[in-house]
């Protein structure tokens, strides 16, 4: 920017880089836009394909953010942890918003390209499975579909055996002097987290006095935000599926809507919800 007579003059943007643009080198936009390969002539398939890929990117981003938050919790850096988790809440909201452009497909619209999915299903997403594992929704059987992809299978197997986001939060509370029971800290991490009345008491104490437990309550609230937004994502998935295909069997052979209805009933970070009844 230069000035003439006291008035700033904007310089023209650089247009010739002698090759690819720095934006392309950083974002790899051309690669992203080459990944949409429709299998039918139906224009609605493009929306479905792009939104599904956007969701996959969000799954990967959430895994990155939550692993970062785990690193920060293990370093007892609560401020950084809360900041990272707040950022991830916005990512889950973006993930939820992605449903809007495909959630109102009619059965006829979905059927126009559904056959091209074959046995493909979002149920088979390895990155989504990693998201669930980080939220404490562990299941060894659900990594079976990935045995043919050794790298993904190994990653999920490792994630299955590692503490979830909530496990690390409870360990942090224990180090800060709260009476988190040893059974919750030294459990078998390959198993789904089960509610514990002693953990419920810890959260009840934290929520009983904001002034005394301010930092820990901040952690509890951002974890609750994540749990709420994730529950909303599951419910929106159920509604979109019910609207597009009713009670038909899912493309991957699951019970479709019946399977999703069961998943919707599951709550992550359970004591953060039940403790509120005793405050």
C-alpha positions as CSV (number, residue, x, y, z in Angstrom):
1,X,0.0,0.0,0.0
2,X,1.3,3.5,-0.9
3,X,0.0,7.0,-0.2
4,X,-0.7,9.8,-2.6
5,X,-1.9,13.1,-1.2
6,X,-2.6,11.4,2.1
7,X,-4.9,8.8,0.5
8,X,-3.9,5.2,0.6
9,X,-3.7,3.4,-2.8
10,X,-4.1,-0.3,-2.8
11,X,-1.5,-2.2,-4.7
12,X,-2.7,-4.7,-7.3
13,X,-2.6,-8.4,-6.1
14,X,0.2,-10.5,-7.5
15,X,-1.2,-12.6,-10.4
16,X,1.8,-14.4,-11.9
17,X,3.6,-16.9,-9.7
18,X,5.4,-18.8,-12.4
19,X,3.7,-22.0,-11.5
20,X,1.0,-23.1,-9.1
21,X,-0.3,-20.5,-6.6
22,X,0.8,-20.5,-3.0
23,X,-2.9,-21.1,-2.1
24,X,-2.9,-24.3,-4.2
25,X,0.4,-25.4,-2.7
26,X,-1.0,-24.9,0.8
27,X,-4.7,-26.1,0.4
28,X,-4.3,-28.6,-2.4
29,X,-7.7,-27.4,-3.7
30,X,-7.3,-29.1,-7.1
31,X,-6.8,-32.5,-5.3
32,X,-9.9,-31.9,-3.2
33,X,-12.0,-31.1,-6.2
34,X,-10.8,-34.2,-8.1
35,X,-12.1,-36.6,-5.4
36,X,-15.8,-36.3,-6.3
37,X,-16.4,-39.2,-8.8
38,X,-20.1,-39.7,-9.3
39,X,-21.3,-43.3,-10.2
40,X,-24.6,-42.1,-11.6
41,X,-26.0,-39.3,-13.8
42,X,-28.3,-38.1,-11.0
43,X,-27.3,-34.6,-10.0
44,X,-28.3,-35.3,-6.4
45,X,-25.5,-37.7,-5.9
46,X,-23.0,-34.8,-6.1
47,X,-24.4,-33.2,-3.0
48,X,-24.5,-36.6,-1.1
49,X,-20.9,-37.3,-2.1
50,X,-19.4,-33.9,-1.3
51,X,-21.2,-33.6,2.1
52,X,-20.1,-37.1,3.0
53,X,-16.5,-36.1,2.2
54,X,-16.9,-32.9,4.3
55,X,-18.1,-35.0,7.2
56,X,-15.0,-37.2,6.9
57,X,-12.8,-34.2,7.0
58,X,-14.6,-33.0,10.1
59,X,-14.1,-36.5,11.7
60,X,-10.4,-36.2,11.1
61,X,-10.3,-32.7,12.5
62,X,-12.1,-33.7,15.7
63,X,-9.7,-36.6,16.2
64,X,-6.8,-34.1,15.9
65,X,-8.3,-31.6,18.3
66,X,-9.3,-34.2,20.9
67,X,-5.9,-35.8,20.9
68,X,-4.4,-32.4,21.3
69,X,-6.7,-31.8,24.3
70,X,-5.6,-35.1,25.8
71,X,-2.0,-34.0,25.5
72,X,-2.8,-30.7,27.3
73,X,-4.8,-32.5,30.0
74,X,-1.8,-34.8,30.7
75,X,0.4,-31.8,31.1
76,X,-2.2,-30.3,33.5
77,X,-2.7,-27.3,31.3
78,X,-6.4,-26.8,31.9
79,X,-6.6,-23.4,30.1
80,X,-5.2,-24.8,26.9
81,X,-7.5,-27.9,27.2
82,X,-10.6,-25.8,27.6
83,X,-9.6,-23.6,24.6
84,X,-9.0,-26.6,22.4
85,X,-12.2,-28.2,23.4
86,X,-14.2,-25.0,22.8
87,X,-12.7,-24.9,19.3
88,X,-13.8,-28.5,18.7
89,X,-17.4,-27.7,19.7
90,X,-17.5,-25.3,16.8
91,X,-16.3,-28.2,14.6
92,X,-19.1,-30.5,15.7
93,X,-21.5,-27.7,15.0
94,X,-20.1,-27.4,11.5
95,X,-20.4,-31.2,11.2
96,X,-24.1,-31.0,12.2
97,X,-24.7,-28.2,9.7
98,X,-23.5,-30.4,6.9
99,X,-26.7,-32.4,7.2
100,X,-28.9,-29.5,6.0
101,X,-28.3,-29.9,2.3
102,X,-29.0,-33.6,2.2
103,X,-31.3,-34.2,5.1
104,X,-34.5,-33.6,3.1
105,X,-33.9,-36.2,0.4
106,X,-37.1,-38.1,-0.5
107,X,-36.9,-41.9,-1.0
108,X,-37.1,-41.4,-4.7
109,X,-34.2,-38.9,-4.7
110,X,-32.0,-41.2,-2.6
111,X,-33.0,-44.3,-4.7
112,X,-31.7,-42.5,-7.8
113,X,-28.1,-43.3,-6.8
114,X,-28.4,-45.5,-3.7
115,X,-27.7,-48.7,-5.7
116,X,-24.2,-47.3,-6.6
117,X,-23.3,-47.4,-2.9
118,X,-23.4,-51.2,-3.0
119,X,-22.6,-52.4,0.5
120,X,-21.0,-49.0,1.3
121,X,-22.2,-47.3,4.5
122,X,-21.1,-44.5,6.8
123,X,-21.1,-47.2,9.4
124,X,-17.8,-48.3,7.9
125,X,-16.0,-45.0,8.3
126,X,-12.7,-45.6,10.2
127,X,-12.4,-42.0,11.2
128,X,-15.9,-41.9,12.6
129,X,-15.1,-45.0,14.6
130,X,-12.0,-43.2,16.0
131,X,-14.3,-40.3,17.0
132,X,-16.5,-42.7,18.9
133,X,-13.6,-44.3,20.6
134,X,-12.3,-40.9,21.7
135,X,-15.7,-40.3,23.2
136,X,-15.6,-43.5,25.2
137,X,-17.8,-45.5,22.9
138,X,-15.5,-48.5,22.6
139,X,-16.3,-51.8,20.7
140,X,-13.7,-54.2,19.5
141,X,-16.1,-55.8,17.0
142,X,-16.6,-52.5,15.2
143,X,-13.0,-52.5,13.9
144,X,-13.5,-55.8,12.1
145,X,-14.5,-54.1,8.8
146,X,-11.1,-52.5,8.6
147,X,-8.9,-55.6,8.8
148,X,-8.2,-55.4,5.1
149,X,-6.6,-52.0,5.6
150,X,-3.7,-52.7,8.0
151,X,-2.9,-49.1,8.7
152,X,-6.4,-48.1,9.6
153,X,-7.0,-51.3,11.6
154,X,-3.8,-50.7,13.6
155,X,-4.7,-47.1,14.3
156,X,-8.2,-48.2,15.5
157,X,-6.8,-51.0,17.6
158,X,-4.4,-48.6,19.3
159,X,-7.3,-46.1,19.9
160,X,-9.4,-48.9,21.4
161,X,-6.8,-49.6,24.1
162,X,-6.1,-45.9,24.9
163,X,-7.9,-43.6,27.3
164,X,-10.8,-41.7,26.0
165,X,-11.2,-37.9,26.3
166,X,-13.4,-38.4,29.4
167,X,-10.8,-40.8,30.9
168,X,-8.2,-38.1,30.7
169,X,-10.6,-35.6,32.2
170,X,-11.2,-37.8,35.2
171,X,-7.5,-38.4,35.6
172,X,-6.9,-34.7,35.6
173,X,-9.6,-34.2,38.3
174,X,-7.9,-36.9,40.3
175,X,-4.5,-35.1,40.1
176,X,-6.3,-31.9,41.2
177,X,-7.4,-33.6,44.4
178,X,-10.9,-34.8,43.6
179,X,-12.1,-38.3,44.8
180,X,-12.3,-40.0,41.4
181,X,-12.3,-43.7,42.3
182,X,-9.4,-45.9,41.3
183,X,-11.8,-48.2,39.5
184,X,-12.5,-45.4,37.0
185,X,-8.8,-44.6,36.6
186,X,-7.4,-48.1,36.1
187,X,-10.2,-49.7,34.1
188,X,-9.9,-51.7,30.9
189,X,-9.9,-48.9,28.3
190,X,-11.0,-51.3,25.5
191,X,-14.4,-51.5,27.2
192,X,-17.2,-48.9,26.9
193,X,-17.2,-46.4,29.8
194,X,-19.8,-47.3,32.5
195,X,-21.4,-44.7,34.8
196,X,-19.9,-44.6,38.3
197,X,-21.8,-43.1,41.3
198,X,-18.5,-41.9,42.8
199,X,-17.7,-40.0,39.6
200,X,-21.2,-38.6,39.8
201,X,-20.4,-37.3,43.3
202,X,-17.3,-35.6,42.0
203,X,-19.2,-33.7,39.3
204,X,-22.0,-32.9,41.8
205,X,-19.3,-31.3,44.1
206,X,-17.8,-29.3,41.2
207,X,-21.2,-28.0,40.1
208,X,-22.3,-27.1,43.7
209,X,-20.0,-24.1,44.0
210,X,-18.8,-22.3,40.9
211,X,-16.5,-20.0,42.8
212,X,-14.6,-22.8,44.5
213,X,-14.5,-25.1,41.5
214,X,-14.5,-22.6,38.7
215,X,-11.8,-24.1,36.5
216,X,-13.1,-27.7,36.8
217,X,-16.6,-26.5,36.1
218,X,-15.3,-24.9,32.9
219,X,-14.0,-28.3,31.9
220,X,-17.3,-29.9,32.7
221,X,-19.3,-27.4,30.7
222,X,-17.2,-27.7,27.5
223,X,-17.3,-31.5,27.7
224,X,-21.1,-31.2,28.1
225,X,-21.2,-29.0,25.0
226,X,-19.4,-31.7,23.1
227,X,-21.7,-34.4,24.4
228,X,-24.8,-32.3,23.5
229,X,-23.6,-31.5,19.9
230,X,-22.6,-35.1,19.3
231,X,-26.0,-36.3,20.5
232,X,-27.5,-33.8,18.0
233,X,-25.4,-35.2,15.2
234,X,-26.6,-38.7,15.9
235,X,-30.2,-37.5,16.1
236,X,-29.9,-35.6,12.8
237,X,-28.4,-38.7,11.2
238,X,-31.4,-40.7,12.4
239,X,-33.9,-38.2,11.0
240,X,-32.1,-37.9,7.6
241,X,-32.0,-41.7,7.3
242,X,-35.6,-42.1,8.3
243,X,-36.7,-39.4,5.8
244,X,-34.7,-40.9,2.9
245,X,-35.3,-44.6,3.3
246,X,-37.8,-45.2,6.1
247,X,-37.2,-48.5,7.9
248,X,-35.4,-50.3,5.1
249,X,-32.2,-52.2,5.7
250,X,-29.1,-50.0,5.6
251,X,-26.7,-50.1,2.6
252,X,-24.1,-51.8,4.8
253,X,-26.5,-54.5,6.0
254,X,-27.3,-52.9,9.3
255,X,-30.8,-52.5,10.6
256,X,-30.8,-48.9,9.3
257,X,-33.1,-46.7,11.4
258,X,-33.4,-49.3,14.1
259,X,-29.6,-49.4,14.6
260,X,-29.5,-45.6,14.7
261,X,-32.3,-45.4,17.2
262,X,-30.3,-47.5,19.6
263,X,-27.2,-45.3,19.1
264,X,-29.2,-42.2,19.8
265,X,-30.2,-43.5,23.2
266,X,-26.5,-43.7,24.3
267,X,-25.1,-40.8,26.2
268,X,-21.4,-39.9,26.3
269,X,-19.9,-38.5,29.6
270,X,-22.9,-39.7,31.5
271,X,-22.2,-38.3,35.0
272,X,-22.0,-34.8,33.6
273,X,-25.7,-35.1,32.9
274,X,-26.9,-37.1,36.0
275,X,-24.9,-35.0,38.5
276,X,-27.1,-32.0,37.8
277,X,-30.1,-33.7,39.5
278,X,-28.2,-33.4,42.8
279,X,-27.0,-29.8,42.7
